[in-house]
Amino acid sequence: MRLVVLSGAGISAESGVPTFRDALTGLWARFDAGRLATEDAFRADPALVWGWYRWRAAMVAAAAPNAAHIDVAALADDGHALTVVTQNVDDLHERGGAREVLHLHGRLLASRCIGCGGRAAPDPILASPSPPEGGTRETPPACTTCGAAFRPDVVWFGEALPADVWDAAEAAVDACELLVVVGTSSLVWPAAGLPERALRAGTPVLDINPQATPLSSRATAHWAQTATAGMAQLRARLANAAPVPDAALFD
């Protein structure tokens, strides 16, 4: 079966990775995450924003993929043609074994020059020493080519998604026989438009989320479960499912 898994923050929350909706602590307690995730915020106070992203990157690097990440990747081992489209900037899908992962919102564990786009090896976002617990302000390193500051390689609010990744995500959704939406609020656009695209084409959409989302009532089925429970159930059902999804898969 041709499958696309569209994942959001809920799948990584079970690995201890904070979501954007979680209250910030320590140095950043008086800030709203959304206000730090902009180019304007970075240019106004690069040490604050770079320090916050370095702290987040260290947390992600220390986290481990959970059973949901592993079950998503195992769908390919089960014989399905799998593409993972994620709104997450962590690398837990890859460390869980997934081979084809499209990152709509960029990658937290990478950085690039804000001026010329240049990169450095090893990547400074994970440079030693690691940030202290709770994080600290850090001046971002300067690019050796143009002298501008390095920034995290994520998509900030107000920035466009990478066109090649978005095109690949749309193509994967158009070609799939089942779209599984797991751990996402279905509130962030344009990613939230991918399930709508599938539904318009007549492709079944399974929404796995403990709480109902704007997608849940429109989806073919909504499983009110955590990512780990829902993905385990999906793998078990697909093992005995028809080659093309039918109602029995969602009962």
VOMI-597042 format. One record per residue: residue number from 1; residue in three letters; x, y, z of N, C-alpha, C, O, CB in turn. Coordinates in pm, whole numbers. Glycine has a CB too. Layout:
<nodes>
NODE   resi   resn   n.east   n.north     n.up   ca.east   ca.north    ca.up   c.east   c.north     c.up   o.east   o.north     o.up   cb.east   cb.north    cb.up
NODE    NUM    ALA        X         Y        Z         X          Y        Z        X         Y        Z        X         Y        Z         X          Y        Z
...
</nodes>
This chain:
<nodes>
NODE   resi   resn   n.east   n.north     n.up   ca.east   ca.north    ca.up   c.east   c.north     c.up   o.east   o.north     o.up   cb.east   cb.north    cb.up
NODE      1    MET       84      -118        0         0          0        0       89       125        0      193       126       66       -96          0      122
NODE      2    ARG       49       227      -72       122        353      -73       71       441       42      -45       482       43       106        426     -211
NODE      3    LEU      157       469      138       119        541      259      197       671      271      314       678      235       143        455      382
NODE      4    VAL      129       773      321       195        895      366      157       915      511       39       909      547       155       1020      280
NODE      5    VAL      256       938      595       234        974      735      269      1121      751      383      1161      727       319        886      832
NODE      6    LEU      171      1201      790       192       1342      818      197      1358      970       97      1336     1038        78       1432      755
NODE      7    SER      312      1395     1022       329       1400     1167      348      1543     1217      394      1632     1145       448       1316     1210
NODE      8    GLY      309      1560     1346       325       1688     1411      388      1671     1548      441      1565     1580       191       1759     1424
NODE      9    ALA      382      1777     1628       456       1781     1754      415      1671     1851      495      1628     1933       438       1914     1820
NODE     10    GLY      290      1624     1841       242       1523     1935      320      1394     1931      332      1326     2032       100       1494     1908
NODE     11    ILE      375      1359     1814       449       1233     1805      582      1244     1878      632      1145     1931       472       1194     1658
NODE     12    SER      642      1363     1882       770       1380     1950      753      1419     2097      847      1405     2175       852       1486     1879
NODE     13    ALA      635      1467     2135       611       1500     2275      630      1378     2364      673      1390     2479       469       1557     2293
NODE     14    GLU      599      1259     2310       615       1137     2388      762      1099     2405      795      1007     2480       539       1022     2322
NODE     15    SER      851      1170     2336       995       1153     2358     1051      1261     2450     1172      1268     2473      1070       1156     2225
NODE     16    GLY      962      1344     2502      1004       1450     2592     1043      1579     2523     1101      1667     2587      1117       1404     2672
NODE     17    VAL     1013      1592     2394      1045       1715     2321      929      1813     2341      816      1782     2303      1069       1686     2168
NODE     18    PRO      954      1930     2400       845       2025     2425      782      2073     2294      850      2086     2192       896       2145     2505
NODE     19    THR      652      2098     2297       584       2155     2182      583      2307     2194      615      2361     2300       440       2098     2169
NODE     20    PHE      545      2374     2087       539       2520     2089      432      2570     2185      435      2686     2228       513       2575     1949
NODE     21    ARG      337      2482     2218       229       2523     2308      267      2508     2455      194      2554     2543       105       2442     2280
NODE     22    ASP      381      2443     2482       426       2429     2620      485      2563     2668      548      2636     2592       532       2315     2632
NODE     23    ALA      462      2593     2795       517       2716     2852      669      2708     2856      726      2604     2890       461       2741     2993
NODE     24    LEU      734      2819     2821       880       2823     2828      924      2838     2973      852      2891     3056       935       2938     2742
NODE     25    THR     1044      2790     3000      1097       2794     3136     1234      2861     3136     1288      2896     3031      1106       2652     3195
NODE     26    GLY     1289      2879     3255      1424       2932     3268     1440      3070     3207     1357      3158     3227      1521       2838     3204
NODE     27    LEU     1547      3086     3132      1581       3216     3073     1469      3270     2985     1453      3392     2972      1709       3204     2992
NODE     28    TRP     1391      3180     2925      1292       3223     2826     1150      3228     2882     1055      3242     2805      1295       3130     2707
NODE     29    ALA     1133      3217     3013       999       3207     3072      912      3328     3040      790      3316     3034      1010       3191     3222
NODE     30    ARG      972      3443     3020       891       3563     2995      863      3584     2846      806      3686     2807       959       3686     3052
NODE     31    PHE      903      3487     2763       883       3501     2619      778      3402     2569      755      3298     2629      1015       3481     2545
NODE     32    ASP      718      3438     2459       630       3347     2387      712      3284     2275      784      3353     2203       503       3422     2331
NODE     33    ALA      702      3150     2261       785       3081     2162      765      3139     2022      861      3155     1947       753       2932     2160
NODE     34    GLY      642      3171     1988       615       3226     1856      686      3357     1830      716      3389     1715       469       3245     1839
NODE     35    ARG      713      3433     1935       780       3561     1917      930      3546     1905      998      3639     1861       748       3654     2032
NODE     36    LEU      983      3431     1943      1126       3406     1925     1156      3344     1789     1269      3348     1741      1177       3314     2035
NODE     37    ALA     1052      3288     1725      1072       3214     1601     1046      3302     1479      967      3266     1391       981       3092     1597
NODE     38    THR     1113      3416     1474      1099       3507     1361     1235      3566     1326     1325      3571     1411       997       3620     1392
NODE     39    GLU     1250      3609     1203      1374       3675     1163     1389      3808     1235     1500      3847     1270      1378       3697     1011
NODE     40    ASP     1277      3878     1257      1285       4005     1327     1341      3987     1468     1423      4066     1514      1147       4072     1333
NODE     41    ALA     1295      3881     1537      1344       3856     1673     1493      3825     1670     1568      3872     1757      1267       3738     1737
NODE     42    PHE     1537      3748     1572      1678       3713     1562     1763      3837     1536     1868      3855     1598      1700       3611     1451
NODE     43    ARG     1719      3921     1445      1798       4041     1413     1799      4139     1530     1896      4212     1550      1743       4110     1286
NODE     44    ALA     1690      4142     1607      1683       4233     1721     1771      4186     1837     1831      4268     1906      1539       4248     1769
NODE     45    ASP     1778      4055     1859      1856       4001     1971     1909      3863     1932     1857      3761     1979      1769       3993     2102
NODE     46    PRO     2012      3859     1846      2059       3730     1796     2109      3636     1906     2093      3515     1894      2169       3753     1697
NODE     47    ALA     2169      3690     2012      2220       3603     2119     2107      3533     2192     2121      3416     2229      2304       3684     2218
NODE     48    LEU     1996      3601     2213      1881       3540     2279     1823      3429     2195     1801      3318     2244      1774       3646     2309
NODE     49    VAL     1798      3457     2067      1732       3358     1980     1826      3241     1950     1783      3126     1955      1687       3424     1848
NODE     50    TRP     1952      3270     1920      2048       3161     1894     2063      3074     2019     2070      2951     2009      2186       3218     1851
NODE     51    GLY     2069      3136     2135      2080       3060     2258     1960      2971     2281     1974      2857     2326      2097       3153     2375
NODE     52    TRP     1841      3022     2249      1720       2940     2265     1723      2821     2171     1690      2710     2212      1593       3025     2239
NODE     53    TYR     1761      2841     2047      1765       2729     1952     1876      2631     1984     1860      2510     1963      1782       2782     1810
NODE     54    ARG     1988      2679     2034      2095       2587     2077     2046      2499     2192     2074      2380     2195      2223       2667     2121
NODE     55    TRP     1973      2557     2285      1917       2483     2398     1817      2379     2350     1819      2264     2395      1848       2579     2497
NODE     56    ARG     1730      2419     2256      1633       2324     2201     1704      2212     2124     1665      2096     2136      1534       2397     2108
NODE     57    ALA     1807      2246     2047      1879       2145     1970     1945      2044     2063     1947      1924     2034      1985       2212     1880
NODE     58    ALA     2000      2092     2175      2063       2000     2270     1961      1905     2330     1990      1788     2351      2134       2078     2381
NODE     59    MET     1839      1956     2357      1733       1869     2411     1695      1763     2309     1677      1646     2345      1610       1952     2450
NODE     60    VAL     1682      1802     2185      1644       1705     2081     1754      1601     2062     1726      1482     2049      1617       1778     1947
NODE     61    ALA     1879      1645     2062      1990       1551     2044     1994      1449     2156     2036      1335     2135      2122       1627     2037
NODE     62    ALA     1950      1488     2277      1951       1397     2391     1827      1308     2395     1826      1208     2468      1963       1475     2519
NODE     63    ALA     1723      1341     2319      1600       1263     2320     1617      1138     2234     1707      1130     2151      1481       1347     2269
NODE     64    ALA     1530      1042     2255      1533        918     2177     1399       899     2105     1295       938     2158      1563        796     2269
NODE     65    PRO     1401       841     1987      1274        813     1919     1189       720     2006     1242       631     2073      1299        750     1780
NODE     66    ASN     1059       740     2003       971        656     2081      906       550     1992      936       540     1873       863        740     2150
NODE     67    ALA      818       471     2051       758        359     1977      682       405     1854      676       332     1755       666        280     2068
NODE     68    ALA      623       525     1860       549        574     1743      643       601     1626      612       564     1512       470        701     1778
NODE     69    HIS      757       665     1652       855        687     1544      898       553     1485      910       539     1363       978        766     1597
NODE     70    ILE      922       456     1570       971        325     1525      863       253     1445      893       190     1344      1015        239     1644
NODE     71    ASP      737       262     1489       629        198     1416      603       265     1281      571       199     1183       501        198     1498
NODE     72    VAL      619       398     1277       605        466     1147      709       412     1050      675       375      937       621        621     1164
NODE     73    ALA      834       407     1092       941        358     1005      919       213      965      950       174      853      1076        373     1073
NODE     74    ALA      865       133     1058       846        -10     1033      740       -37      928      733      -148      875       810        -80     1160
NODE     75    LEU      657        63      896       559         42      789      629         9      657      578       -70      578       472        168      772
NODE     76    ALA      746        68      635       822         36      513      875      -107      521      876      -178      421       939        135      494
NODE     77    ASP      921      -148      639       969       -285      655      856      -386      638      879      -501      602      1034       -303      793
NODE     78    ASP      732      -341      665       615       -428      649      575      -444      503      484      -519      470       499       -374      728
NODE     79    GLY      645      -371      414       618       -386      271      542      -272      208      510      -278       89       544       -510      249
NODE     80    HIS      512      -168      284       439        -54      229      535        50      170      649        64      215       352         10      339
NODE     81    ALA      488       120       70       564        232       14      535       353      100      424       406       98       526        259     -138
NODE     82    LEU      634       398      176       612        498      281      685       627      253      804       628      219       654        443      415
NODE     83    THR      613       739      269       675        871      275      629       937      403      510       941      433       639        959      149
NODE     84    VAL      724       989      479       692       1065      600      702      1213      567      805      1260      519       786       1027      719
NODE     85    VAL      595      1286      594       595       1432      581      578      1486      722      476      1461      786       480       1484      483
NODE     86    THR      677      1559      772       669       1603      911      677      1754      924      748      1821      850       780       1540      992
NODE     87    GLN      600      1804     1019       609       1945     1057      714      1964     1165      744      2077     1202       472       1996     1106
NODE     88    ASN      769      1856     1215       868       1863     1323     1006      1895     1268     1041      1854     1157       871       1731     1402
NODE     89    VAL     1083      1968     1347      1218       2004     1305     1323      1912     1368     1442      1930     1345      1248       2149     1341
NODE     90    ASP     1279      1814     1446      1373       1718     1505     1407      1609     1403     1352      1605     1293      1315       1655     1634
NODE     91    ASP     1499      1521     1443      1542       1412     1354     1498      1275     1407     1559      1174     1375      1693       1414     1337
NODE     92    LEU     1391      1272     1488      1352       1148     1554     1292      1046     1456     1304       926     1479      1252       1177     1663
NODE     93    HIS     1230      1093     1348      1183        997     1247     1303       923     1185     1300       801     1169      1102       1069     1136
NODE     94    GLU     1407       999     1151      1525        935     1090     1592       841     1188     1630       730     1152      1625       1042     1042
NODE     95    ARG     1607       884     1313      1670        797     1411     1580       678     1447     1629       577     1497      1704        875     1537
NODE     96    GLY     1451       690     1421      1360        577     1439     1364       480     1323     1302       373     1330      1221        627     1458
NODE     97    GLY     1436       516     1216      1453        424     1104     1387       464      975     1404       395      874      1402        294     1142
NODE     98    ALA     1313       575      973      1248        617      849     1351       662      747     1449       729      780      1147        730      878
NODE     99    ARG     1328       625      622      1427        654      518     1387       773      430     1474       847      385      1448        533      431
NODE    100    GLU     1261       791      405      1216        903      321     1135       999      406     1017       975      431      1132        853      199
NODE    101    VAL     1199      1107      450      1137       1203      540     1145      1342      478     1254      1389      442      1204       1201      680
NODE    102    LEU     1032      1407      465      1025       1543      413      997      1638      529      893      1627      595       915       1556      302
NODE    103    HIS     1089      1730      555      1076       1825      665     1018      1956      613     1088      2036      552      1213       1848      733
NODE    104    LEU      890      1977      638       825       2098      588      879      2224      653      887      2329      589       676       2089      609
NODE    105    HIS      915      2215      780       954       2334      856     1103      2341      886     1145      2413      976       878       2339      986
NODE    106    GLY     1183      2267      810      1327       2273      825     1378      2177      931     1307      2088      977      1369       2412      860
NODE    107    ARG     1505      2197      968      1575       2106     1059     1641      2185     1171     1720      2277     1147      1680       2021      983
NODE    108    LEU     1609      2148     1293      1664       2216     1409     1812      2185     1428     1886      2270     1479      1588       2176     1533
NODE    109    LEU     1857      2067     1389      1995       2027     1415     2089      2068     1302     2193      2005     1280      2003       1876     1436
NODE    110    ALA     2051      2173     1231      2135       2229     1126     2123      2381     1130     2024      2435     1182      2096       2173      984
NODE    111    SER     2223      2448     1076      2220       2595     1072     2284      2642      942     2351      2566      872      2292       2656     1195
NODE    112    ARG     2262      2769      913      2317       2826      790     2336      2976      810     2279      3036      901      2224       2798      667
NODE    113    CYS     2417      3034      726      2442       3178      733     2317      3254      690     2255      3221      589      2563       3218      644
NODE    114    ILE     2280      3355      768      2162       3434      734     2187      3524      614     2093      3574      552      2118       3517      854
NODE    115    GLY     2315      3545      581      2348       3631      467     2360      3555      337     2284      3580      243      2475       3703      494
NODE    116    CYS     2456      3462      330      2485       3394      203     2433      3251      198     2440      3186       94      2634       3393      178
NODE    117    GLY     2379      3201      310      2329       3064      311     2436      2959      331     2406      2839      327      2258       3036      185
NODE    118    GLY     2559      3000      353      2667       2904      371     2652      2820      496     2581      2856      590      2798       2976      374
NODE    119    ARG     2721      2707      496      2716       2614      610     2857      2588      661     2955      2623      595      2646       2481      570
NODE    120    ALA     2866      2526      776      2996       2495      835     2992      2353      888     2887      2304      929      3033       2596      947
NODE    121    ALA     3106      2288      889      3118       2153      944     3233      2152     1045     3342      2197     1013      3142       2047      832
NODE    122    PRO     3210      2101     1165      3081       2053     1217     2983      2168     1234     3022      2284     1245      3101       1982     1351
NODE    123    ASP     2853      2135     1235      2752       2238     1241     2755      2309     1377     2754      2242     1480      2613       2178     1215
NODE    124    PRO     2758      2442     1378      2769       2514     1504     2647      2502     1596     2659      2531     1715      2793       2657     1477
NODE    125    ILE     2532      2460     1545      2413       2450     1631     2434      2345     1739     2370      2351     1845      2289       2415     1547
NODE    126    LEU     2525      2248     1713      2552       2142     1811     2696      2149     1864     2746      2051     1918      2526       2006     1748
NODE    127    ALA     2760      2262     1849      2901       2274     1889     2917      2257     2040     2828      2291     2117      2956       2410     1845
NODE    128    SER     3032      2206     2079      3067       2196     2221     3117      2332     2271     3171      2410     2192      3176       2086     2245
NODE    129    PRO     3098      2362     2399      3026       2279     2496     2876      2295     2480     2829      2395     2426      3067       2315     2639
NODE    130    SER     2800      2196     2527      2655       2203     2521     2605      2315     2611     2671      2349     2708      2592       2069     2561
NODE    131    PRO     2490      2372     2580      2435       2478     2667     2410      2424     2807     2380      2305     2823      2305       2535     2607
NODE    132    PRO     2421      2509     2909      2390       2464     3045     2242      2434     3059     2161      2476     2975      2433       2570     3148
NODE    133    GLU     2206      2362     3164      2065       2333     3188     1989      2465     3201     2031      2555     3273      2046       2246     3315
NODE    134    GLY     1878      2474     3130      1802       2599     3129     1846      2695     3021     1776      2792     2992      1815       2666     3261
NODE    135    GLY     1962      2668     2959      2007       2748     2847     2074      2879     2888     2076      2916     3005      1893       2777     2758
NODE    136    THR     2128      2947     2788      2193       3075     2812     2197      3153     2681     2182      3096     2574      2337       3055     2870
NODE    137    ARG     2218      3283     2691      2238       3364     2571     2372      3327     2508     2471      3306     2578      2234       3516     2604
NODE    138    GLU     2375      3319     2375      2499       3289     2304     2505      3371     2175     2408      3375     2099      2511       3137     2272
NODE    139    THR     2615      3434     2153      2633       3506     2026     2651      3405     1914     2740      3320     1923      2755       3604     2033
NODE    140    PRO     2571      3412     1809      2588       3316     1701     2720      3336     1629     2768      3449     1619      2473       3328     1602
NODE    141    PRO     2780      3229     1579      2907       3243     1509     2891      3319     1378     2782      3322     1320      2968       3105     1482
NODE    142    ALA     2999      3379     1334      2997       3454     1208     3040      3364     1093     3126      3277     1109      3088       3577     1217
NODE    143    CYS     2980      3386      979      3015       3312      857     3156      3352      813     3189      3470      808      2911       3340      744
NODE    144    THR     3237      3254      780      3374       3283      736     3377      3337      594     3479      3391      550      3460       3157      745
NODE    145    THR     3266      3324      521      3261       3374      383     3218      3519      376     3282      3601      310      3167       3289      300
NODE    146    CYS     3106      3552      446      3052       3688      432     3046      3765      564     3022      3885      564      2913       3682      372
NODE    147    GLY     3068      3697      675      3070       3766      804     2936      3778      873     2930      3823      987      3125       3899      785
NODE    148    ALA     2827      3738      806      2695       3745      868     2680      3632      971     2760      3539      975      2583       3736      761
NODE    149    ALA     2577      3644     1053      2556       3547     1161     2493      3419     1110     2418      3419     1013      2469       3609     1270
NODE    150    PHE     2525      3308     1178      2455       3182     1154     2320      3183     1224     2305      3240     1332      2540       3063     1202
NODE    151    ARG     2224      3122     1161      2088       3109     1213     2045      2963     1206     2102      2887     1127      1989       3200     1134
NODE    152    PRO     1948      2921     1285      1899       2783     1273     1833      2762     1137     1772      2853     1082      1800       2750     1386
NODE    153    ASP     1847      2640     1084      1794       2608      951     1649      2561      960     1615      2453      913      1882       2501      882
NODE    154    VAL     1566      2644     1023      1424       2614     1038     1345      2720      962     1398      2825      925      1383       2609     1188
NODE    155    VAL     1218      2691      941      1129       2788      877     1066      2872      987      985      2822     1065      1020       2718      789
NODE    156    TRP     1101      2999      994      1044       3088     1093      908      3138     1046      876      3133      928      1139       3207     1120
NODE    157    PHE      829      3187     1142       701       3247     1108      724      3361     1009      814      3443     1027       626       3297     1235
NODE    158    GLY      642      3364      906       657       3466      802      744      3423      686      753      3496      587       712       3589      861
NODE    159    GLU      809      3307      696       894       3257      588      820      3149      509      732      3081      562      1028       3202      644
NODE    160    ALA      856      3135      383       795       3034      298      856      2897      326      972      2886      363       811       3071      149
NODE    161    LEU      775      2793      308       828       2658      315      924      2635      199      909      2697       94       714       2553      312
NODE    162    PRO     1023      2547      216      1112       2514      103     1030      2456      -12      958      2357        6      1223       2414      146
NODE    163    ALA     1040      2517     -129       953       2483     -241      969      2337     -285      871      2271     -317       981       2575     -358
NODE    164    ASP     1093      2287     -287      1114       2150     -333     1052      2049     -237      998      1947     -280      1263       2122     -349
NODE    165    VAL     1061      2078     -107      1002       1987       -9      849      1990      -18      785      1886      -12      1048       2025      134
NODE    166    TRP      793      2108      -32       647       2119      -43      596      2049     -168      496      1979     -164       604       2267      -44
NODE    167    ASP      664      2068     -279       623       2001     -403      627      1850     -387      538      1779     -433       713       2045     -521
NODE    168    ALA      732      1800     -321       744       1655     -300      634      1604     -207      583      1494     -227       882       1621     -241
NODE    169    ALA      596      1684     -106       490       1645      -15      356      1638      -89      280      1542      -70       481       1744      103
NODE    170    GLU      327      1736     -170       202       1733     -247      199      1612     -340       96      1545     -352       184       1863     -327
NODE    171    ALA      309      1584     -406       315       1471     -498      294      1339     -423      226      1250     -473       449       1469     -572
NODE    172    ALA      354      1326     -304       338       1204     -226      192      1186     -184      139      1075     -189       429       1207     -103
NODE    173    VAL      128      1294     -141       -13       1286     -101     -101      1251     -221     -194      1171     -209       -59       1420      -39
NODE    174    ASP      -71      1309     -336      -150       1278     -456     -139      1132     -496     -232      1076     -553      -106       1367     -572
NODE    175    ALA      -25      1069     -467        -1        932     -512      -40       827     -408      -44       708     -439       144        915     -548
NODE    176    CYS      -69       870     -284       -88        770     -178     -228       711     -180     -321       767     -239       -61        833      -42
NODE    177    GLU     -240       596     -114      -369        528      -99     -427       546       41     -544       516       64      -354        381     -129
NODE    178    LEU     -346       594      133      -391        624      270     -301       731      328     -178       719      324      -389        495      360
NODE    179    LEU     -362       836      382      -289        941      451     -317       928      600     -432       932      643      -328       1083      398
NODE    180    VAL     -211       911      679      -222        900      824     -170      1030      885      -54      1067      864      -142        775      878
NODE    181    VAL     -255      1099      958      -220       1225     1022     -205      1197     1171     -303      1160     1236      -327       1338      994
NODE    182    VAL      -86      1214     1225       -61       1172     1363        8      1281     1444      113      1332     1405        24       1045     1365
NODE    183    GLY      -53      1317     1557         9       1410     1649       14      1554     1602      102      1629     1644       145       1366     1676
NODE    184    THR      -78      1594     1517       -78       1733     1472     -214      1797     1500     -318      1732     1488       -44       1742     1321
NODE    185    SER     -210      1924     1536      -332       1998     1568     -414      2031     1445     -530      2071     1456      -297       2125     1641
NODE    186    SER     -355      2015     1327      -421       2052     1201     -461      2199     1198     -562      2236     1138      -545       1965     1178
NODE    187    LEU     -380      2282     1264      -405       2425     1267     -302      2506     1188     -327      2621     1153      -407       2473     1410
NODE    188    VAL     -188      2444     1159       -77       2517     1096      -83      2497      945      -72      2386      894        60       2470     1153
NODE    189    TRP      -99      2607      876      -103       2603      729       33      2644      672      105      2721      735      -215       2697      675
NODE    190    PRO       68      2594      555       -15       2515      462      -19      2365      489      -87      2292      417        33       2537      324
NODE    191    ALA       53      2315      591        55       2171      615      -85      2115      638     -116      2004      596       143       2139      736
NODE    192    ALA     -170      2195      705      -306       2148      732     -387      2129      604     -492      2064      607      -378       2247      822
NODE    193    GLY     -340      2183      493      -410       2166      367     -385      2032      301     -459      1993      210      -372       2274      274
NODE    194    LEU     -282      1959      344      -253       1830      281     -363      1727      303     -401      1659      207      -122       1776      333
NODE    195    PRO     -417      1711      425      -531       1619      440     -652      1662      359     -723      1577      304      -570       1609      586
NODE    196    GLU     -677      1792      350      -789       1840      268     -767      1804      122     -862      1769       51      -806       1992      284
NODE    197    ARG     -645      1812       77      -612       1775      -61     -641      1627      -84     -698      1590     -187      -463       1806      -92
NODE    198    ALA     -603      1543       12      -628       1400        0     -778      1371       -1     -824      1291      -82      -561       1324      113
NODE    199    LEU     -853      1435       87      -997       1410       94    -1067      1450      -35    -1158      1382      -81     -1058       1484      212
NODE    200    ARG    -1025      1563      -92     -1086       1606     -219    -1062      1505     -330    -1144      1491     -420     -1031       1743     -262
NODE    201    ALA     -950      1433     -322      -917       1334     -425     -980      1198     -395     -966      1104     -473      -765       1318     -436
NODE    202    GLY    -1052      1187     -281     -1114       1061     -246    -1022       965     -172    -1056       847     -157     -1165        996     -367
NODE    203    THR     -907      1013     -125      -812        928      -53     -851       922       94     -876      1027      153      -668        982      -69
NODE    204    PRO     -856       804      155      -890        794      297     -785       865      383     -665       861      355      -902        648      339
NODE    205    VAL     -833       931      488      -747       1002      581     -779       954      723     -894       961      767      -766       1157      569
NODE    206    LEU     -678       906      793      -691        863      932     -625       966     1021     -507       997     1004      -629        721      953
NODE    207    ASP     -701      1021     1117      -651       1120     1210     -629      1054     1346     -723      1006     1408      -750       1240     1222
NODE    208    ILE     -502      1052     1391      -468        994     1521     -426      1107     1614     -321      1168     1595      -353        887     1509
NODE    209    ASN     -511      1135     1714      -484       1243     1807     -573      1224     1929     -692      1197     1914      -509       1383     1740
NODE    210    PRO     -518      1237     2050      -603       1218     2169     -721      1315     2175     -827      1281     2227      -520       1232     2294
NODE    211    GLN     -700      1436     2122      -808       1535     2119     -858      1553     1975     -784      1534     1879      -759       1671     2177
NODE    212    ALA     -984      1590     1964     -1038       1621     1832     -971      1747     1778     -941      1840     1853     -1191       1639     1838
NODE    213    THR     -949      1749     1648      -888       1862     1580     -985      1911     1472    -1087      1847     1448      -749       1824     1519
NODE    214    PRO     -956      2023     1407     -1043       2066     1298    -1057      1963     1187    -1154      1966     1111      -992       2195     1240
NODE    215    LEU     -961      1870     1178      -968       1766     1075    -1056      1650     1117    -1115      1583     1032      -829       1716     1044
NODE    216    SER    -1067      1624     1246     -1122       1498     1295    -1260      1465     1240    -1284      1351     1200     -1129       1501     1444
NODE    217    SER    -1350      1563     1236     -1486       1535     1190    -1493      1514     1040    -1590      1457      990     -1580       1649     1229
NODE    218    ARG    -1392      1558      967     -1390       1544      821    -1312      1422      776    -1331      1374      664     -1331       1667      759
NODE    219    ALA    -1225      1372      863     -1142       1258      826    -1227      1132      808    -1339      1123      858     -1034       1234      932
NODE    220    THR    -1171      1036      737     -1238        907      721    -1259       842      856    -1362       779      879     -1157        815      629
NODE    221    ALA    -1161       857      946     -1173        807     1083    -1084       890     1173     -979       940     1132     -1135        658     1091
NODE    222    HIS    -1129       904     1298     -1049        969     1401    -1030       871     1515    -1128       826     1576     -1116       1103     1451
NODE    223    TRP     -904       836     1544      -873        751     1658     -824       842     1770     -717       903     1759      -766        642     1621
NODE    224    ALA     -900       851     1877      -866        936     1991     -763       865     2077     -793       819     2187      -991        972     2074
NODE    225    GLN     -641       857     2026      -533        784     2091     -404       864     2083     -391       956     2001      -514        645     2028
NODE    226    THR     -310       829     2169      -176        885     2157     -111       834     2029     -159       739     1967       -88        851     2281
NODE    227    ALA       -2       897     1992        70        854     1871      119       710     1885      109       632     1790       189        947     1843
NODE    228    THR      173       675     2003       227        540     2019      117       435     2011      134       333     1945       301        528     2152
NODE    229    ALA        5       460     2079      -105        363     2076     -165       354     1936     -193       245     1887      -214        401     2178
NODE    230    GLY     -185       469     1873      -248        470     1741     -163       403     1635     -215       329     1552      -278        609     1700
NODE    231    MET      -32       429     1637        53        368     1536       66       217     1556       74       142     1459       192        432     1538
NODE    232    ALA       67       172     1682        71         28     1708      -56       -38     1654      -51      -145     1595        86          0     1859
NODE    233    GLN     -170        27     1676      -296        -27     1626     -300       -29     1475     -347      -125     1414      -414         53     1680
NODE    234    LEU     -250        78     1413      -251         84     1267     -165       -27     1207     -208       -93     1112      -201        219     1219
NODE    235    ARG      -46       -48     1260        40       -154     1207      -28      -290     1218      -21      -372     1126       174       -157     1280
NODE    236    ALA      -92      -314     1331      -159       -442     1351     -273      -460     1252     -292      -569     1198      -211       -452     1496
NODE    237    ARG     -348      -355     1229      -462       -367     1135     -414      -379      991     -472      -454      912      -555       -244     1149
NODE    238    LEU     -309      -306      956      -260       -315      819     -203      -454      788     -203      -497      673      -153       -209      794
NODE    239    ALA     -157      -524      891      -101       -658      869     -206      -754      814     -174      -852      747       -44       -713      999
NODE    240    ASN     -334      -724      844      -443       -812      798     -540      -740      704     -649      -790      677      -520       -866      918
NODE    241    ALA     -499      -623      654      -590       -542      573     -587      -582      427     -494      -649      381      -556       -395      587
NODE    242    ALA     -690      -540      356      -693       -558      212     -586      -471      147     -541      -374      208      -833       -524      155
NODE    243    PRO     -544      -504       24      -439       -426      -43     -474      -278      -58     -386      -192      -59      -411       -485     -180
NODE    244    VAL     -603      -249      -69      -650       -110      -77     -736       -85       48     -818      -169       83      -733        -83     -211
NODE    245    PRO     -720        29      116      -793         53      239     -944        40      220    -1000        93      124      -760        190      293
NODE    246    ASP    -1009       -29      313     -1154        -36      312    -1206        -7      452    -1129        20      544     -1203       -174      262
NODE    247    ALA    -1338       -11      468     -1400         30      594    -1350       -53      711    -1343        -3      823     -1550         20      585
NODE    248    ALA    -1316      -178      687     -1272       -266      797    -1147      -213      865    -1126      -238      984     -1246       -407      745
NODE    249    LEU    -1064      -141      792      -942        -89      851     -971        13      959     -894        26     1055      -855        -26      743
NODE    250    PHE    -1081        85      946     -1110        197     1036    -1211       164     1144    -1232       245     1235     -1159        313      956
NODE    251    ASP    -1275        47     1138     -1378         12     1237    -1321         7     1378    -1394       -21     1473     -1442       -122     1202
</nodes>
